[in-house]
Amino acid sequence: MILRIFLSVVSCSVALMLSSCSTQITDEGERPSSKLGGTGSTQALTSTLLGDASDVTRTTSGGTVLMGGGTDVDDAFRWMITKSGGGDFVILRAAGTDAYNSYVYTTLGGVNSCETIIIDSRAAANDPSAEQKIRNAEAVFIAGGDQANYVNFWEGTKVEDALNYLITTKKVPIGGTSAGCAIQGKIYFSAVNGTITSAQALANPYNSLLTLGRDNFLNTTYLDNTITDTHFNNPDRRGRLMTFLARMSQDYGIQPKGIGVDEQTAVCIDQNGSAKVFGIGTAFFLKQRTTSTTPERCTSGSSLDWYRSKQPVMVYKITGSASGAGPFNVGSWSGSGGSSQFYYVDRGTLGVSY
């Protein structure tokens, strides 16, 4: 691993001298670029820009990218760049590097600039310059990391206001991978007490680690009553997403929905709610089957029981492609080009039926 990191740094350093670096970006792990600031820093706002520093005005169209983590999906970024009209592309992080700048501006191309902004405190998130940089953007992508940092640092700040201005008024594409995807739904797993495994969640849906936020962060209308989860090719993620849905049903009295996304996979949703799946993995679209198929038992200190004849939650699966598989409409919650199954929980054990 040390050798791999060293070789990546050397390779990218040489390439940067030639104004190009082809190293693939991943949501976490090695990022061969100069580091910007440190985790938990309270220093002044830190940002780096590649390209034209002057603001431009371009015709944009709204949309959302839900990327499941791992190596980023080039075609999903190209989808965002097209919707940005080739304007200014902003990367938001709470920690990390500016490796996305070269990836977006040089490797993919077609944008006026790409700027990485490190926003690692509430003070930075209320910095007027951070707000203005975001408001001026024609596309924003939220990198991977720890979504608790995004919630703790950004929720209720000028950064949140600027992001919602882009979503609801300016209509520009907003995307995210891993943690940056996990905060896109209007209901989200905040992880402010730490992460949670499926075993922990299924054993006790009210485990103190299972912390949900609702309608207090990003305001993407077509993701109402919807929660997202990532790295879904890891089977351990599935039981916890089912538990998130059970809590949403129990606590909020809604018919909950969820989107789980594999690594190296992205769900790209246009402003009309029509989604296509890009990449090499699968996207999972979950919804409580009817208003009455609620959990039989969702209480503190007891295992989750959500049986309902093995059909409480409908699951529609679409495997991605380079051109975008599907579509799936998140408004009508229906799609084509995929397959259907059901998830259920039998006294703390996740099951699948057809």
N, C-alpha and C positions, 0 to 999 in steps of 0.2 A: 504493500500500500504506500509506504514512504517513497519507494522508487517510482511508483506510478505518479504520485503527486509531483515529485521533482521533475520527471520527464515532461509532465503536462505544463508545469510552470516555465521550463526552459523553452518548450515548443512554442507556447503562446507568447513568451517574451520576444522571441525572434520574429514571430509573425506580426506582433504589434508594431515593431519597427518598420514593417512594410505596410502598416495601416490595415492589416487583415488578420483575423484569427478564426480558423475553422473548427476549433474545439467545440464539441457539442455541449450545450448547457443542460444541466440537470437541476432538479428543484433543491437538492441538498447534496453535500459532499464536496468534491474538488471543484473549485472555481478558479481557473488560472488567470487571475488579474490582481491588480493592486487592491489591498483591503481598504475599505472606507470606514473609519471609526470603529468603535468596539461595542459589544453588546452592553446595553444598559447605559450607554453614554448619555450625558446631559449636555454635551457640547452644542455649539451653534449648529444650525442645519448644515448637513453635508450633502453635496450633490456633485456629480460629474456629468458632462455632456459631450456627445460626439455628434458632429454635424453643424448645421447652421444655428447659431444662438438666437437669431431674430425670430420672433413669433410670426406664424403664418395663419391665414384663415383658409380652411378647406371645407368642402361639403362632406359631411359625415353621416353615417347611419348607425343607430344603436345596436347593441348586441352584447352577449355574455359568453365568455369562454370558461368552461369548467374543465381544468386539466388535472389528471389523476396523479401526477408526480412522476418521478424518474426522469429520463431524458425527455426534453421538451419536444412537442410535436410541431415541426416546421410548418405544415399545412395549416394548422390552427393560427399560428402567428401571421401567415400570409393572409388568412381570412380577416384577421384584425387590421392588417395594414391596408387591405382593400377598403374596408369600411372606414378607415381613418382618412381616406382621401389622400394618403401620402403626407400627412401632416406631422406634428410633433408627437413622438411616442415616449411615454413616461413609464419608468419602472419604479415601483414603490417597494421598500423593504424596511424592516426594523433592524437588520444587521446583515452583513455580508459584503459583497464586492460589486463592481460595476461591469462584470463579464457580459451581461446582457447588452450593453451598449454596442460592442463590436458585433455581437451575434445579430442584433436587429438591424443596425445601421449598415454594417459592412457585408456580413454574410447573406442576409436576406435582402436588404436594400429596399428602396422605394419609399423612404420616409425623409422628411426634412431634417429630423434630428432624433436621437435617442438619449434620454437623460435618466440617470439613476439617482433617486433621492432616498437617503437614509433618514427615516423618521423614527427615532428610538426613545422618545419621551413625550409626555403630554405637552411640554413646553415647545418641543420641535413641531408637534402636530398643531399647535396654535400659532405658529410662526406665519405671519401674513405672506411671506415670500413662498412658503410651501403651498399655501392655499392658492396663490396666484399661478404658480407653476402647474399645478394640477388643473385649475380652471382653463388654462391656456392649451391643455393637451387635446389632441385628437384621438388618442388611445391611451389606456392605462392598463398595465399588467402588474399584478401583485405577486411577488415571488414567494417561494416556499420558506419555511422556517417554523415558527411557533405561533399559532393563531392567537394564543393568549396575549402575546405582545401586541398584536394588531388591535385586539379588543381593549386591553388596558391602556395602550398609548393613543389610539385613534378614535375610539367611540366617544361621541359627544363633543368633538373638537372641530376646528376649521377644516381639517383633512376630511372628516366625514361629510361635512357640508359641501365641500368641493366635489367629492366623489358623487354625491347624490345630485348635485347640479349637473354633472356630466351625464348621469343616467337619465334623469327626468326632464331636463331642459335642453341641454346642448346635444344630447343623443349621440354619444360616442361609444365605441366598444370598450367594455371593461372585462378583463380576464384575470385569471389567477391559477396557480398550480399548488398542489398540496395544501399547505395552510392558507395560501391565497385563494384557493378554491373553497375551502371549508367555511369561509365567512361570507360567501356569495348569497346563500339562501336567506329569506327573511326570517327563518328560524335557523339557528346555527349552534353547533357544539363549540362552546367558548374555550374549553380546556384551561380555565383560569385556576383550577385546583390540580391541574395535571391531566395527562391523558388517561384513557380507560380502555381495558381490553373487553372483548366480547364475553369472556368468562365472568369478569367482574360485573358487567352490565346485566347479563342474563340472570346472574345469581341474586341481584338486588337492583332493580331499576332506579332506586333512589339512593344508590351509592353516592357519597359526597363528591366523587370524581365526575359524575355525570351532570354537567352544568350546561344548561341551555339558555340562549338569548333569543328574544323574540321581538320583531318589529322595532328594533332600536339601533340598527346599524345601516346596512345598505338597503335601498328602497327599490328593488327590482320587482315590479308589479307581477310579472308572470312567474316569479318564484315565491309567491304568497303561499303560506302553509307548506313550504318545501324546505327540506334540509339536505345538505350535500355531504358526501364523504368520499375519500380518496384512497389510493393504494388498494383498490378493491380486488385486485388479483390475489391479495392476501386474504384467505378465507376468514381470518379472525375479524376482519372489518364487518362482516355481514351480520353477525349476531348483535353487534353494538348498534348498527344502523336500524335493525329491527327494534331494538330497545328504545332508540331515539324516537321512532315512530310511535311506539306504545305510549311513551311519556307524552308525546304531543296529543295523542288521542285522549289519554286519561286526563291530562292537566288542562288542555285548552278546549276540549269538546269539539275538535275539528276532524275532518277526514284527511289524515296526514299523507304527505307525499315525500319521497326521497329520491335522490339521484346519486348512485355510486359509480365511480369512474376508475377503471384500471390504470396502472402506470402506462406511460407512453401512449396515452389515449386522451382525447379531448372531445367534449360535447360543446358544439358551437351553436348558440341559440340566437336567431335573428330577432329584430324588434317586434315581429309579429308572433313570436313564440315557437317558430318552427326550428327544430334542432337537427343537426347532422353530426355524425360521429366520425372523427378523424383519428388515424393512428392504427396501432396493431392490436390493441386490446378491445375490451368490451365495456359498454356503458349499460347500467342497470337502472330502470325506471320503476320505482316502487310506489304503490298507492294502496291504502286500506280499501278493501274490495267494495264495501258498502258502509253506509253510516252506522249500521247496526253490528258489523263484524268487529266490535271493540274487544280489547283484551279481557279474557275471563278473570285474570288476576294480574294487577299491576300495582303492587303495594310495597311500602318500605319494609325491608327485612325479609322478604320472601322472593322466591324465584319467579321470573316472568312466566305466565301461562297464557298463550295466545293461539289457541288451537283451531276453533271454529271450523271443524270438519276438514282440517288441513288446508283451508283456503281463506285465511283472513286478509292476506296481503298479496295483491297481484304484482307480478314482476314481468317487465318486458325487457328483453336483452337484445342489444344491437352491437354487432362486432364492427369496429371501425374499418375505414379504408382511406386510401390517399385522396380520393375525390369526395369523401364524405358519405357515409352510409346512412340509411334511414329513408325518409325523415321521421321524426317523432315530434308531435305537437304538444307542448307542455300546457297549453290552454285546455284542449279537449282530452289530454292525457291518452293519446292514441297514436299509433305509428305503423310503419310497414318496414319490411326488410329484416325483421328480427324474429324472435320466438318468445313464447309465453311460458310462465311457470308460476308457482305460488310459494311463498315462504310462510312458515308457521313456527311456533315455539311450543314444545310439549314439556311443561314443567322445567324450564330452564335450558332445554336442548333445542337448538335450531334444526328445522327440517325443511325439505324441499318436496313439493308434490307437483303433479302435472295433470 
